[in-house]
Amino acid sequence: MGKTSKMLIIVSFILAASFIAMTFSGCSIAPENSIKTAAPDDYSEPTGTNQGDSGADSNPTSHFPELDNLMPDFEGAYSWADFGPELYLRFCDTDDILYYLVMGDAWRGSGEIAGQRSDIFYDRSTNVLTLNGFKGTAIDANLMGNGLTIELIGENHLNGSITIWGAMYGGSIRFTGNGSLVVNESRSSQTGIIIQAEWSKSCLMVDGSVTLEIYGTEGSPAVDILYTYLETVVYMSSNIKLDGGSFKSVSETAGDGTVYYSGWCVDESGANSDHITFSPK
């Protein structure tokens, strides 16, 4: 990896740490048209692929991506410092208290361990977070791998954002189930779902029979995916439709020649779309 890439990564980490500190104070956690469709369950051929202004398919693959690093970095192999594993999965409840479902050693003392509850729970063996009628402020994850899945049961509501950090390892998120989730319902965060891939193969995936409604503040995208090695940033099964916009992505090249992508949702005019919905057809 070249000096430029290393510098970008260091800067990204500093910004990430600052963002985490800011957004959790008070517990308010907050190429073109890169979207694919794939058949549910077996991830077979898509019904279609949206294309951007260039008129070119930004990724020729026709199925959900095959990703590595599916499980969380429990051992701390991708930790930045010598404080132990830096992974976490945490949330803010409506009581504005920060609760951890997964807490790496580096975060000891920064919040409370979540007790057993029926509305939000995590299965360590499958890397599945289940929301079952959950109402809260925000969800935040770091180094949880590309297999992190959020299963939706019933109606779920977040007043703030979902933020996922990849940290050169994996920061994908997949929504499944037959329930619904409204993200950033109060528009308290600038963007509803943020995937900070941080130079990893990370993306957003939507399948099952979920209804996912996402808001940003006016003029800001509802979904933003940054610094991923995947040209296609959003995948959805063929039984899911997207309303309110499409996805645009742009590429950048690091000093060592490495190409990475950032993508976000836009409306028909090309402006940022601050409200999109994934739902069954």
Short mmCIF file of the C-alpha atoms (twelve columns), coordinates in Angstrom:
data_MODEL
# 
_entry.id   MODEL 
# 
loop_
_atom_site.group_PDB 
_atom_site.id 
_atom_site.type_symbol 
_atom_site.label_atom_id 
_atom_site.label_alt_id 
_atom_site.label_comp_id 
_atom_site.label_asym_id 
_atom_site.label_seq_id 
_atom_site.Cartn_x 
_atom_site.Cartn_y 
_atom_site.Cartn_z 
_atom_site.pdbx_PDB_model_num 
ATOM 1   C CA . MET A 1   0.000   0.000   0.000   1 
ATOM 2   C CA . GLY A 2   1.409   3.418   -0.972  1 
ATOM 3   C CA . LYS A 3   2.085   6.391   1.285   1 
ATOM 4   C CA . THR A 4   -0.968  8.222   -0.047  1 
ATOM 5   C CA . SER A 5   -3.273  5.337   0.818   1 
ATOM 6   C CA . LYS A 6   -1.774  5.029   4.287   1 
ATOM 7   C CA . MET A 7   -2.243  8.736   4.884   1 
ATOM 8   C CA . LEU A 8   -5.859  8.558   3.719   1 
ATOM 9   C CA . ILE A 9   -6.488  5.673   6.097   1 
ATOM 10  C CA . ILE A 10  -4.913  7.503   9.040   1 
ATOM 11  C CA . VAL A 11  -6.979  10.613  8.293   1 
ATOM 12  C CA . SER A 12  -10.098 8.461   7.984   1 
ATOM 13  C CA . PHE A 13  -9.445  6.882   11.369  1 
ATOM 14  C CA . ILE A 14  -8.976  10.267  13.027  1 
ATOM 15  C CA . LEU A 15  -12.198 11.537  11.489  1 
ATOM 16  C CA . ALA A 16  -13.992 8.344   12.494  1 
ATOM 17  C CA . ALA A 17  -12.867 8.690   16.093  1 
ATOM 18  C CA . SER A 18  -13.978 12.328  16.142  1 
ATOM 19  C CA . PHE A 19  -17.340 11.432  14.616  1 
ATOM 20  C CA . ILE A 20  -17.918 8.687   17.167  1 
ATOM 21  C CA . ALA A 21  -17.069 11.004  20.045  1 
ATOM 22  C CA . MET A 22  -19.360 13.736  18.751  1 
ATOM 23  C CA . THR A 23  -22.325 11.624  17.792  1 
ATOM 24  C CA . PHE A 24  -22.415 9.631   20.984  1 
ATOM 25  C CA . SER A 25  -22.255 12.626  23.276  1 
ATOM 26  C CA . GLY A 26  -25.850 12.732  24.424  1 
ATOM 27  C CA . CYS A 27  -26.354 9.455   22.538  1 
ATOM 28  C CA . SER A 28  -27.462 11.022  19.288  1 
ATOM 29  C CA . ILE A 29  -25.662 8.633   16.986  1 
ATOM 30  C CA . ALA A 30  -26.043 9.542   14.358  1 
ATOM 31  C CA . PRO A 31  -19.952 4.042   -11.322 1 
ATOM 32  C CA . GLU A 32  -23.180 5.909   -11.935 1 
ATOM 33  C CA . ASN A 33  -26.387 4.613   -10.445 1 
ATOM 34  C CA . SER A 34  -24.761 1.705   -8.705  1 
ATOM 35  C CA . ILE A 35  -27.619 -0.597  -7.792  1 
ATOM 36  C CA . LYS A 36  -28.161 -4.261  -8.588  1 
ATOM 37  C CA . THR A 37  -31.108 -6.569  -8.281  1 
ATOM 38  C CA . ALA A 38  -30.897 -10.266 -7.461  1 
ATOM 39  C CA . ALA A 39  -33.400 -13.010 -6.834  1 
ATOM 40  C CA . PRO A 40  -34.081 -13.657 -3.138  1 
ATOM 41  C CA . ASP A 41  -32.551 -16.600 -1.285  1 
ATOM 42  C CA . ASP A 42  -30.653 -18.166 -4.180  1 
ATOM 43  C CA . TYR A 43  -29.265 -14.860 -5.498  1 
ATOM 44  C CA . SER A 44  -29.850 -15.796 -9.126  1 
ATOM 45  C CA . GLU A 45  -30.153 -13.595 -12.177 1 
ATOM 46  C CA . PRO A 46  -31.562 -10.078 -11.658 1 
ATOM 47  C CA . THR A 47  -34.659 -8.628  -13.192 1 
ATOM 48  C CA . GLY A 48  -32.760 -5.527  -14.195 1 
ATOM 49  C CA . THR A 49  -29.962 -3.109  -13.412 1 
ATOM 50  C CA . ASN A 50  -30.307 0.619   -13.098 1 
ATOM 51  C CA . GLN A 51  -27.775 2.628   -15.065 1 
ATOM 52  C CA . GLY A 52  -26.403 6.088   -14.557 1 
ATOM 53  C CA . ASP A 53  -25.786 9.105   -16.711 1 
ATOM 54  C CA . SER A 54  -22.949 7.317   -18.493 1 
ATOM 55  C CA . GLY A 55  -25.404 4.635   -19.665 1 
ATOM 56  C CA . ALA A 56  -22.978 1.912   -18.600 1 
ATOM 57  C CA . ASP A 57  -23.545 -0.904  -16.148 1 
ATOM 58  C CA . SER A 58  -21.200 -0.079  -13.293 1 
ATOM 59  C CA . ASN A 59  -20.756 -3.720  -12.261 1 
ATOM 60  C CA . PRO A 60  -21.284 -6.658  -14.614 1 
ATOM 61  C CA . THR A 61  -22.038 -9.173  -11.855 1 
ATOM 62  C CA . SER A 62  -25.696 -10.171 -11.656 1 
ATOM 63  C CA . HIS A 63  -26.004 -11.516 -8.118  1 
ATOM 64  C CA . PHE A 64  -25.344 -10.542 -4.540  1 
ATOM 65  C CA . PRO A 65  -21.595 -10.175 -4.049  1 
ATOM 66  C CA . GLU A 66  -19.400 -12.899 -2.632  1 
ATOM 67  C CA . LEU A 67  -17.738 -11.156 0.289   1 
ATOM 68  C CA . ASP A 68  -14.958 -12.191 2.624   1 
ATOM 69  C CA . ASN A 69  -14.613 -11.403 6.338   1 
ATOM 70  C CA . LEU A 70  -18.233 -12.285 7.048   1 
ATOM 71  C CA . MET A 71  -17.849 -12.620 10.810  1 
ATOM 72  C CA . PRO A 72  -16.808 -9.868  13.243  1 
ATOM 73  C CA . ASP A 73  -13.156 -9.245  14.047  1 
ATOM 74  C CA . PHE A 74  -13.466 -10.849 17.475  1 
ATOM 75  C CA . GLU A 75  -9.719  -11.478 17.754  1 
ATOM 76  C CA . GLY A 76  -8.701  -7.886  17.066  1 
ATOM 77  C CA . ALA A 77  -6.597  -8.644  13.978  1 
ATOM 78  C CA . TYR A 78  -7.618  -5.296  12.458  1 
ATOM 79  C CA . SER A 79  -7.269  -3.175  15.586  1 
ATOM 80  C CA . TRP A 80  -5.554  0.162   15.133  1 
ATOM 81  C CA . ALA A 81  -3.834  0.305   18.516  1 
ATOM 82  C CA . ASP A 82  -2.778  -2.049  21.316  1 
ATOM 83  C CA . PHE A 83  -5.927  -1.820  23.416  1 
ATOM 84  C CA . GLY A 84  -7.398  -5.126  22.287  1 
ATOM 85  C CA . PRO A 85  -10.238 -5.836  19.831  1 
ATOM 86  C CA . GLU A 86  -11.936 -2.652  18.634  1 
ATOM 87  C CA . LEU A 87  -15.149 -4.120  17.290  1 
ATOM 88  C CA . TYR A 88  -18.517 -3.126  18.698  1 
ATOM 89  C CA . LEU A 89  -22.226 -3.277  18.051  1 
ATOM 90  C CA . ARG A 90  -24.154 -0.736  20.094  1 
ATOM 91  C CA . PHE A 91  -27.352 1.233   20.166  1 
ATOM 92  C CA . CYS A 92  -29.059 4.109   21.880  1 
ATOM 93  C CA . ASP A 93  -32.438 3.429   23.382  1 
ATOM 94  C CA . THR A 94  -35.104 6.068   23.815  1 
ATOM 95  C CA . ASP A 95  -33.626 6.705   27.275  1 
ATOM 96  C CA . ASP A 96  -30.481 8.109   25.580  1 
ATOM 97  C CA . ILE A 97  -28.225 5.529   27.225  1 
ATOM 98  C CA . LEU A 98  -25.528 3.840   25.138  1 
ATOM 99  C CA . TYR A 99  -25.835 0.035   25.257  1 
ATOM 100 C CA . TYR A 100 -23.383 -2.500  23.845  1 
ATOM 101 C CA . LEU A 101 -24.443 -5.802  22.322  1 
ATOM 102 C CA . VAL A 102 -20.809 -6.495  21.355  1 
ATOM 103 C CA . MET A 103 -17.982 -4.679  23.120  1 
ATOM 104 C CA . GLY A 104 -14.321 -5.145  22.195  1 
ATOM 105 C CA . ASP A 105 -11.778 -4.629  24.969  1 
ATOM 106 C CA . ALA A 106 -10.834 -1.224  23.560  1 
ATOM 107 C CA . TRP A 107 -14.276 0.129   24.507  1 
ATOM 108 C CA . ARG A 108 -14.490 -1.072  28.094  1 
ATOM 109 C CA . GLY A 109 -16.101 1.531   30.321  1 
ATOM 110 C CA . SER A 110 -17.602 3.583   27.475  1 
ATOM 111 C CA . GLY A 111 -21.157 2.338   27.904  1 
ATOM 112 C CA . GLU A 112 -23.402 -0.278  29.429  1 
ATOM 113 C CA . ILE A 113 -23.744 -3.910  28.390  1 
ATOM 114 C CA . ALA A 114 -27.240 -4.501  27.061  1 
ATOM 115 C CA . GLY A 115 -29.267 -6.909  29.151  1 
ATOM 116 C CA . GLN A 116 -31.497 -9.599  27.740  1 
ATOM 117 C CA . ARG A 117 -34.479 -8.119  25.956  1 
ATOM 118 C CA . SER A 118 -36.968 -9.159  23.306  1 
ATOM 119 C CA . ASP A 119 -37.024 -6.059  21.076  1 
ATOM 120 C CA . ILE A 120 -33.322 -6.011  20.143  1 
ATOM 121 C CA . PHE A 121 -30.872 -8.906  20.420  1 
ATOM 122 C CA . TYR A 122 -27.751 -10.232 18.722  1 
ATOM 123 C CA . ASP A 123 -26.730 -13.788 17.831  1 
ATOM 124 C CA . ARG A 124 -22.939 -14.017 18.023  1 
ATOM 125 C CA . SER A 125 -22.829 -17.353 16.175  1 
ATOM 126 C CA . THR A 126 -24.628 -16.053 13.065  1 
ATOM 127 C CA . ASN A 127 -23.809 -12.327 13.179  1 
ATOM 128 C CA . VAL A 128 -27.516 -11.469 13.077  1 
ATOM 129 C CA . LEU A 129 -29.026 -8.481  14.885  1 
ATOM 130 C CA . THR A 130 -32.781 -8.866  15.321  1 
ATOM 131 C CA . LEU A 131 -35.117 -5.898  15.724  1 
ATOM 132 C CA . ASN A 132 -38.528 -6.967  16.962  1 
ATOM 133 C CA . GLY A 133 -40.735 -3.921  17.494  1 
ATOM 134 C CA . PHE A 134 -37.685 -1.883  18.521  1 
ATOM 135 C CA . LYS A 135 -37.875 1.877   19.110  1 
ATOM 136 C CA . GLY A 136 -34.608 3.701   19.658  1 
ATOM 137 C CA . THR A 137 -32.335 6.525   18.670  1 
ATOM 138 C CA . ALA A 138 -29.513 4.958   16.652  1 
ATOM 139 C CA . ILE A 139 -27.395 1.882   15.897  1 
ATOM 140 C CA . ASP A 140 -23.642 1.916   15.393  1 
ATOM 141 C CA . ALA A 141 -21.203 -0.888  14.474  1 
ATOM 142 C CA . ASN A 142 -17.461 -1.226  13.945  1 
ATOM 143 C CA . LEU A 143 -15.501 -4.159  12.486  1 
ATOM 144 C CA . MET A 144 -18.584 -6.391  12.534  1 
ATOM 145 C CA . GLY A 145 -17.682 -7.904  9.161   1 
ATOM 146 C CA . ASN A 146 -19.458 -8.183  5.842   1 
ATOM 147 C CA . GLY A 147 -21.971 -10.707 7.133   1 
ATOM 148 C CA . LEU A 148 -23.730 -8.404  9.588   1 
ATOM 149 C CA . THR A 149 -27.454 -8.937  9.051   1 
ATOM 150 C CA . ILE A 150 -30.350 -6.994  10.529  1 
ATOM 151 C CA . GLU A 151 -33.491 -9.107  10.694  1 
ATOM 152 C CA . LEU A 152 -36.680 -7.080  10.905  1 
ATOM 153 C CA . ILE A 153 -39.748 -8.389  12.741  1 
ATOM 154 C CA . GLY A 154 -42.810 -6.177  13.178  1 
ATOM 155 C CA . GLU A 155 -42.590 -2.393  13.062  1 
ATOM 156 C CA . ASN A 156 -39.297 -0.796  14.109  1 
ATOM 157 C CA . HIS A 157 -38.337 2.864   14.425  1 
ATOM 158 C CA . LEU A 158 -35.056 4.763   14.773  1 
ATOM 159 C CA . ASN A 159 -35.118 8.502   15.360  1 
ATOM 160 C CA . GLY A 160 -31.494 8.739   14.260  1 
ATOM 161 C CA . SER A 161 -29.029 6.932   12.024  1 
ATOM 162 C CA . ILE A 162 -27.404 3.575   11.413  1 
ATOM 163 C CA . THR A 163 -23.630 3.954   11.057  1 
ATOM 164 C CA . ILE A 164 -21.352 1.087   10.035  1 
ATOM 165 C CA . TRP A 165 -17.525 1.231   10.035  1 
ATOM 166 C CA . GLY A 166 -15.492 -1.195  7.906   1 
ATOM 167 C CA . ALA A 167 -11.934 -0.278  8.967   1 
ATOM 168 C CA . MET A 168 -10.227 -2.126  6.076   1 
ATOM 169 C CA . TYR A 169 -11.979 -5.338  7.182   1 
ATOM 170 C CA . GLY A 170 -15.686 -5.288  6.332   1 
ATOM 171 C CA . GLY A 171 -18.661 -3.069  7.035   1 
ATOM 172 C CA . SER A 172 -21.524 -4.382  4.939   1 
ATOM 173 C CA . ILE A 173 -25.086 -4.528  6.175   1 
ATOM 174 C CA . ARG A 174 -27.881 -6.768  4.951   1 
ATOM 175 C CA . PHE A 175 -31.547 -6.269  5.826   1 
ATOM 176 C CA . THR A 176 -33.831 -9.278  5.809   1 
ATOM 177 C CA . GLY A 177 -37.024 -10.548 7.400   1 
ATOM 178 C CA . ASN A 178 -40.659 -9.588  6.877   1 
ATOM 179 C CA . GLY A 179 -40.898 -6.519  9.111   1 
ATOM 180 C CA . SER A 180 -40.282 -2.812  8.613   1 
ATOM 181 C CA . LEU A 181 -37.849 -0.164  9.803   1 
ATOM 182 C CA . VAL A 182 -37.961 3.617   9.589   1 
ATOM 183 C CA . VAL A 183 -34.477 5.142   9.889   1 
ATOM 184 C CA . ASN A 184 -33.790 8.733   10.954  1 
ATOM 185 C CA . GLU A 185 -37.505 9.316   11.358  1 
ATOM 186 C CA . SER A 186 -37.001 12.634  13.145  1 
ATOM 187 C CA . ARG A 187 -34.244 13.651  10.693  1 
ATOM 188 C CA . SER A 188 -31.964 14.300  13.643  1 
ATOM 189 C CA . SER A 189 -28.981 12.973  11.671  1 
ATOM 190 C CA . GLN A 190 -27.771 14.386  8.376   1 
ATOM 191 C CA . THR A 191 -27.882 10.939  6.732   1 
ATOM 192 C CA . GLY A 192 -29.985 7.924   7.694   1 
ATOM 193 C CA . ILE A 193 -27.675 5.034   6.790   1 
ATOM 194 C CA . ILE A 194 -23.942 5.646   6.572   1 
ATOM 195 C CA . ILE A 195 -21.493 2.918   5.598   1 
ATOM 196 C CA . GLN A 196 -17.934 4.080   6.158   1 
ATOM 197 C CA . ALA A 197 -16.281 1.178   4.331   1 
ATOM 198 C CA . GLU A 198 -12.824 2.607   5.064   1 
ATOM 199 C CA . TRP A 199 -11.148 0.787   2.190   1 
ATOM 200 C CA . SER A 200 -12.931 -2.536  2.441   1 
ATOM 201 C CA . LYS A 201 -15.380 -4.430  0.218   1 
ATOM 202 C CA . SER A 202 -18.561 -3.172  1.848   1 
ATOM 203 C CA . CYS A 203 -22.073 -2.523  0.574   1 
ATOM 204 C CA . LEU A 204 -25.763 -2.315  1.472   1 
ATOM 205 C CA . MET A 205 -27.977 -5.354  0.724   1 
ATOM 206 C CA . VAL A 206 -31.758 -5.568  0.965   1 
ATOM 207 C CA . ASP A 207 -33.680 -8.818  0.587   1 
ATOM 208 C CA . GLY A 208 -36.465 -10.820 2.169   1 
ATOM 209 C CA . SER A 209 -39.779 -8.997  2.405   1 
ATOM 210 C CA . VAL A 210 -38.623 -5.960  4.336   1 
ATOM 211 C CA . THR A 211 -39.890 -2.405  4.142   1 
ATOM 212 C CA . LEU A 212 -37.051 0.008   4.796   1 
ATOM 213 C CA . GLU A 213 -37.784 3.746   4.864   1 
ATOM 214 C CA . ILE A 214 -34.773 6.041   5.213   1 
ATOM 215 C CA . TYR A 215 -34.544 9.805   5.683   1 
ATOM 216 C CA . GLY A 216 -31.805 12.414  5.473   1 
ATOM 217 C CA . THR A 217 -32.001 16.073  6.259   1 
ATOM 218 C CA . GLU A 218 -33.084 18.352  3.416   1 
ATOM 219 C CA . GLY A 219 -30.398 18.402  0.756   1 
ATOM 220 C CA . SER A 220 -28.509 15.423  2.182   1 
ATOM 221 C CA . PRO A 221 -28.712 11.844  0.898   1 
ATOM 222 C CA . ALA A 222 -30.731 9.348   2.886   1 
ATOM 223 C CA . VAL A 223 -27.981 6.746   2.288   1 
ATOM 224 C CA . ASP A 224 -24.245 7.375   1.895   1 
ATOM 225 C CA . ILE A 225 -21.577 4.703   1.302   1 
ATOM 226 C CA . LEU A 226 -17.937 5.825   1.385   1 
ATOM 227 C CA . TYR A 227 -14.572 4.371   0.336   1 
ATOM 228 C CA . THR A 228 -15.570 0.867   -0.700  1 
ATOM 229 C CA . TYR A 229 -13.713 -1.351  -3.146  1 
ATOM 230 C CA . LEU A 230 -17.051 -2.419  -4.652  1 
ATOM 231 C CA . GLU A 231 -18.184 -0.456  -7.689  1 
ATOM 232 C CA . THR A 232 -21.784 -1.464  -6.993  1 
ATOM 233 C CA . VAL A 233 -22.686 -0.052  -3.605  1 
ATOM 234 C CA . VAL A 234 -26.280 -1.287  -3.176  1 
ATOM 235 C CA . TYR A 235 -27.798 -4.692  -3.970  1 
ATOM 236 C CA . MET A 236 -31.426 -5.708  -3.626  1 
ATOM 237 C CA . SER A 237 -33.389 -8.859  -4.405  1 
ATOM 238 C CA . SER A 238 -35.701 -8.955  -7.394  1 
ATOM 239 C CA . ASN A 239 -38.821 -8.885  -5.207  1 
ATOM 240 C CA . ILE A 240 -37.770 -5.537  -3.689  1 
ATOM 241 C CA . LYS A 241 -38.444 -2.163  -5.308  1 
ATOM 242 C CA . LEU A 242 -36.805 1.182   -4.607  1 
ATOM 243 C CA . ASP A 243 -38.841 4.404   -4.500  1 
ATOM 244 C CA . GLY A 244 -37.638 7.963   -4.089  1 
ATOM 245 C CA . GLY A 245 -34.425 7.793   -6.069  1 
ATOM 246 C CA . SER A 246 -31.586 5.691   -7.417  1 
ATOM 247 C CA . PHE A 247 -27.912 5.322   -6.546  1 
ATOM 248 C CA . LYS A 248 -24.973 7.132   -8.060  1 
ATOM 249 C CA . SER A 249 -21.350 6.254   -7.407  1 
ATOM 250 C CA . VAL A 250 -18.031 7.856   -8.288  1 
ATOM 251 C CA . SER A 251 -14.539 6.384   -8.342  1 
ATOM 252 C CA . GLU A 252 -11.274 7.722   -6.991  1 
ATOM 253 C CA . THR A 253 -7.749  6.429   -7.437  1 
ATOM 254 C CA . ALA A 254 -5.197  6.357   -4.634  1 
ATOM 255 C CA . GLY A 255 -1.525  7.117   -5.157  1 
ATOM 256 C CA . ASP A 256 -0.706  3.433   -5.494  1 
ATOM 257 C CA . GLY A 257 -3.319  2.995   -8.216  1 
ATOM 258 C CA . THR A 258 -5.979  1.409   -6.018  1 
ATOM 259 C CA . VAL A 259 -9.498  2.328   -7.145  1 
ATOM 260 C CA . TYR A 260 -12.265 2.823   -4.606  1 
ATOM 261 C CA . TYR A 261 -15.834 4.085   -4.786  1 
ATOM 262 C CA . SER A 262 -18.339 6.206   -2.919  1 
ATOM 263 C CA . GLY A 263 -22.064 6.180   -3.618  1 
ATOM 264 C CA . TRP A 264 -25.259 7.864   -2.468  1 
ATOM 265 C CA . CYS A 265 -28.906 8.181   -3.443  1 
ATOM 266 C CA . VAL A 266 -30.109 10.829  -5.879  1 
ATOM 267 C CA . ASP A 267 -33.475 11.895  -7.244  1 
ATOM 268 C CA . GLU A 268 -34.521 12.194  -10.905 1 
ATOM 269 C CA . SER A 269 -32.802 15.565  -11.246 1 
ATOM 270 C CA . GLY A 270 -29.518 14.199  -9.915  1 
ATOM 271 C CA . ALA A 271 -29.808 16.039  -6.595  1 
ATOM 272 C CA . ASN A 272 -29.379 14.227  -3.305  1 
ATOM 273 C CA . SER A 273 -32.486 12.247  -2.380  1 
ATOM 274 C CA . ASP A 274 -33.337 12.714  1.291   1 
ATOM 275 C CA . HIS A 275 -36.110 10.102  1.435   1 
ATOM 276 C CA . ILE A 276 -36.049 6.633   -0.132  1 
ATOM 277 C CA . THR A 277 -37.996 3.430   0.528   1 
ATOM 278 C CA . PHE A 278 -37.185 -0.216  -0.173  1 
ATOM 279 C CA . SER A 279 -40.318 -2.359  -0.103  1 
ATOM 280 C CA . PRO A 280 -41.754 -5.598  -1.539  1 
ATOM 281 C CA . LYS A 281 -43.143 -5.378  -5.047  1 
# 
